[in-house]
């Protein structure tokens, strides 16, 4: 079993920054790739960024490329998402995701609100 816990959400003005953190616990040695997703009310969850087990970013959503950075510290069992130059479209619930031994795990989500 693997558990994910996000933190770092909050409110920020347009152009501001936030750093989301996802702490992985449980059978951390089994965890492979990680990712951050986001979801707006009434919409499907969409990929923001994903990263390999070794900490290499593999994909960013077109809308965040150049502004968001995903990173990973396996010693601390963390996957972070640095979000810079946020715009109102960044207002969503953000979810951490990790795969381990063929199963997918989600955190409970953290809310981000960007005001104009």
BELDA-V151877 format. One record per residue. N is the residue number from 1. RES is the residue in one small letter. PHI is phi as a letter, one per 40 degrees, with the letter a starting at -180 (NA if undefined). NEAR is the number of other C-alpha atoms within 12 Angstrom. Layout:
N,RES,PHI,NEAR + N,RES,PHI,NEAR
This chain:
1,x,NA,20 + 2,x,b,26 + 3,x,b,27 + 4,x,b,35 + 5,x,b,29 + 6,x,c,33 + 7,x,a,27 + 8,x,h,28 + 9,x,c,31 + 10,x,i,25 + 11,x,b,25 + 12,x,a,25 + 13,x,c,21 + 14,x,d,21 + 15,x,g,19 + 16,x,c,24 + 17,x,b,26 + 18,x,a,33 + 19,x,b,31 + 20,x,c,36 + 21,x,b,35 + 22,x,b,40 + 23,x,c,33 + 24,x,b,37 + 25,x,b,25 + 26,x,g,16 + 27,x,c,18 + 28,x,c,27 + 29,x,c,20 + 30,x,c,24 + 31,x,c,34 + 32,x,b,30 + 33,x,c,36 + 34,x,b,47 + 35,x,a,45 + 36,x,b,50 + 37,x,b,38 + 38,x,a,35 + 39,x,a,24 + 40,x,c,22 + 41,x,d,12 + 42,x,g,9 + 43,x,b,10 + 44,x,c,12 + 45,x,c,20 + 46,x,b,24 + 47,x,c,26 + 48,x,b,36 + 49,x,a,39 + 50,x,b,35 + 51,x,a,34 + 52,x,c,24 + 53,x,d,27 + 54,x,c,19 + 55,x,g,23 + 56,x,c,22 + 57,x,c,26 + 58,x,b,22 + 59,x,a,25 + 60,x,b,26 + 61,x,c,22 + 62,x,d,13 + 63,x,c,19 + 64,x,b,27 + 65,x,d,21 + 66,x,g,17 + 67,x,b,25 + 68,x,b,31 + 69,x,b,33 + 70,x,c,39 + 71,x,a,34 + 72,x,a,34 + 73,x,b,23 + 74,x,c,26 + 75,x,c,15 + 76,x,c,16 + 77,x,f,30 + 78,x,b,34 + 79,x,b,45 + 80,x,b,41 + 81,x,b,41 + 82,x,c,28 + 83,x,b,37 + 84,x,b,24 + 85,x,f,24 + 86,x,c,30 + 87,x,b,26 + 88,x,d,19 + 89,x,c,21 + 90,x,c,36 + 91,x,c,27 + 92,x,a,31 + 93,x,c,35 + 94,x,b,41 + 95,x,b,40 + 96,x,c,44 + 97,x,b,42 + 98,x,a,41 + 99,x,b,30 + 100,x,a,25 + 101,x,f,16 + 102,x,g,13 + 103,x,b,17 + 104,x,b,21 + 105,x,b,32 + 106,x,b,29 + 107,x,c,30 + 108,x,c,22 + 109,x,g,29 + 110,x,b,32 + 111,x,c,28 + 112,x,b,34 + 113,x,b,26 + 114,x,b,26 + 115,x,c,18 + 116,x,c,15
